[in-house]
Every structure is written in structure tokens, then in C-alpha cells.
Amino acid sequence: MEGINQIIKIPAALSREAVKAKQTRGPEAQVTAPVAHPVPAEDLKQAAAEVDKLLEKQHSDLSVSVDESSGTLVVRITDNTTGEVVKQIPPEQLMEANVSMNKIVGLLMDDQG
């Protein structure tokens, strides 16, 4: 996991180890969820491309990419014989719903502005 954290450049404060350390301080310590810092789109695309190259070298049926319309990191599992997508994370329906909600929010903001 260390290697992926370095490729994607996840801040140390957001690592699993940091979150576990916060949770094991005792009952008097307030546990707060880490705040996600937005990753610049170009960095995310570059990291996804690097992970995808590593997976290709392993002849894996996994692929990693960034969806152009939403900027979301997408992982796909494909059938090696047919090339059909067996599983996608996040699911296609969820990504489509996100795009639709963003359009609705945009329309509402335009109406209020």
C-alpha cells in the first residue's frame, strides 16, 4: 500500500495508520474523520495512468482511469476473453446520477442568481 500512496501522493495525515492512531488514543480523545483535500485533476490523471501501466505489466484484468466528465477515479474489472466490463467502481449508474445532480444544482443556482 505504501507504493500506491506514493504514486497517488496521499497526505500522511489521511493514511490508514494515521486514522488508526487517532482512534486508539483513548476515550477522552475526540475522533474526527480526516478531511479530504482535493487532488488536482492533472495529478489524479497522471496517478491513474501510472497505476494502469503497472496493472498492464501484470497482465491484470483491472484498469484504472479518470472519467473525463466528472473527474472521478474509476476502476474497471474486465473479462479477458470478451473484453466486457464485469465490475466498475464506482458503478456507471452512480456516475450518471452524479452528473445529473450536478446539472440540477447548476440550474438551481442559475435560477437563484
C-alpha positions as CSV (number, residue, x, y, z in Angstrom):
1,M,0.0,0.0,0.0
2,E,2.9,2.3,0.6
3,G,3.7,2.3,-3.1
4,I,0.2,3.4,-4.2
5,N,0.2,6.1,-1.5
6,Q,3.4,7.4,-3.1
7,I,2.1,7.3,-6.6
8,I,-1.2,9.0,-5.7
9,K,0.6,11.2,-3.2
10,I,-1.9,10.8,-0.4
11,P,-1.0,13.1,2.5
12,A,0.3,11.2,5.5
13,A,-2.5,12.7,7.7
14,L,-5.0,10.7,5.6
15,S,-3.3,7.4,5.7
16,R,-4.9,4.4,7.4
17,E,-2.2,4.4,10.0
18,A,-2.8,8.0,11.0
19,V,-6.6,7.4,11.3
20,K,-5.9,4.2,13.4
21,A,-3.6,6.2,15.7
22,K,-6.3,8.8,16.2
23,Q,-8.8,6.1,17.1
24,T,-6.5,4.3,19.6
25,R,-5.7,7.4,21.8
26,G,-8.4,6.5,24.3
27,P,-12.0,7.6,25.1
28,E,-11.1,11.1,26.1
29,A,-9.7,11.9,22.6
30,Q,-12.2,13.1,20.1
31,V,-12.1,11.1,16.9
32,T,-12.6,13.2,13.8
33,A,-12.8,11.9,10.2
34,P,-9.9,13.1,8.1
35,V,-10.7,16.0,5.8
36,A,-10.2,15.0,2.2
37,H,-8.1,17.5,0.3
38,P,-8.9,17.8,-3.4
39,V,-6.3,16.4,-5.6
40,P,-5.5,18.4,-8.7
41,A,-7.1,16.8,-11.8
42,E,-3.8,16.5,-13.7
43,D,-2.2,14.8,-10.7
44,L,-5.1,12.3,-10.5
45,K,-5.0,11.6,-14.2
46,Q,-1.2,11.0,-14.0
47,A,-1.5,8.7,-11.0
48,A,-4.3,6.7,-12.7
49,A,-2.2,6.3,-15.8
50,E,0.8,5.1,-13.8
51,V,-1.3,2.6,-11.8
52,D,-2.9,1.4,-15.1
53,K,0.6,0.9,-16.6
54,L,1.6,-1.2,-13.6
55,L,-1.5,-3.3,-13.9
56,E,-0.9,-3.8,-17.6
57,K,2.5,-5.2,-16.9
58,Q,0.9,-7.7,-14.5
59,H,-1.5,-8.8,-17.3
60,S,-4.3,-7.9,-15.0
61,D,-7.9,-7.6,-15.9
62,L,-8.0,-4.4,-13.8
63,S,-7.8,-0.9,-15.3
64,V,-7.7,2.5,-13.6
65,S,-8.7,5.7,-15.3
66,V,-10.2,9.1,-14.6
67,D,-13.7,9.8,-16.0
68,E,-13.5,13.0,-18.2
69,S,-17.0,14.3,-17.4
70,S,-16.8,14.1,-13.6
71,G,-13.1,13.8,-12.8
72,T,-13.8,10.7,-10.8
73,L,-11.2,7.9,-10.4
74,V,-12.7,4.7,-12.0
75,V,-11.6,1.1,-11.6
76,R,-12.9,-1.5,-14.0
77,I,-12.6,-5.3,-14.0
78,T,-12.9,-6.8,-17.5
79,D,-13.4,-10.3,-18.8
80,N,-10.1,-11.2,-20.6
81,T,-11.9,-13.2,-23.3
82,T,-14.7,-10.9,-24.2
83,G,-13.4,-7.5,-23.1
84,E,-16.7,-6.9,-21.4
85,V,-16.7,-4.8,-18.2
86,V,-17.6,-7.2,-15.3
87,K,-17.5,-4.7,-12.5
88,Q,-16.9,-0.9,-12.3
89,I,-16.2,1.1,-9.2
90,P,-18.0,3.5,-8.9
91,P,-20.9,2.0,-10.8
92,E,-21.9,3.6,-14.1
93,Q,-25.4,4.4,-12.7
94,L,-23.9,6.2,-9.8
95,M,-21.7,8.3,-12.1
96,E,-24.6,9.2,-14.3
97,A,-26.7,10.2,-11.3
98,N,-23.8,12.4,-10.1
99,V,-23.7,14.2,-13.4
100,S,-27.5,14.6,-13.4
101,M,-27.4,16.0,-9.9
102,N,-24.7,18.5,-10.8
103,K,-26.7,19.7,-13.7
104,I,-29.8,20.2,-11.5
105,V,-27.7,22.1,-8.9
106,G,-26.3,24.2,-11.7
107,L,-29.8,25.0,-12.9
108,L,-31.0,25.9,-9.4
109,M,-28.0,28.2,-8.9
110,D,-28.7,29.9,-12.2
111,D,-32.3,30.5,-11.2
112,Q,-31.3,31.9,-7.9
113,G,-28.5,34.1,-9.3
